[in-house]
Amino acid sequence: MAWVDVAEPGDRLAYHTGFLVVDTTANVSTLAKSEREGLRATADAAYRLAELGRVHLVQERLGQDRFAYLVIARPQTSRNANALTQLAAAA
């Protein structure tokens, strides 16, 4: 959340490398429960930022069953800045 406030339009941040759906699923993930939960929270935050129009979500294929999950900053407008303030207050 802090990154998006200081990011310039076009800046990119990788928030996960792997296979997100597998890495967040208890029965198949090799991550510890706390790591899975943290990853799920991060992915959910990225999704909320995309819904607010603050970032684009992109997957970059690195290999078979391996991806880089990226957020790309969008230009800020007063509308999506206000939405982020409301989101932070609700959390």
ABEGO torsion letter per residue (X at the ends): XAAAAABBBGBBBBABBEBAAAAABAAABABBAAAAAAAAAAAAAAAAAAAAGABBBBBBBAEBGBBBBBBBBBBBBAAAAAAAAAAAAAX
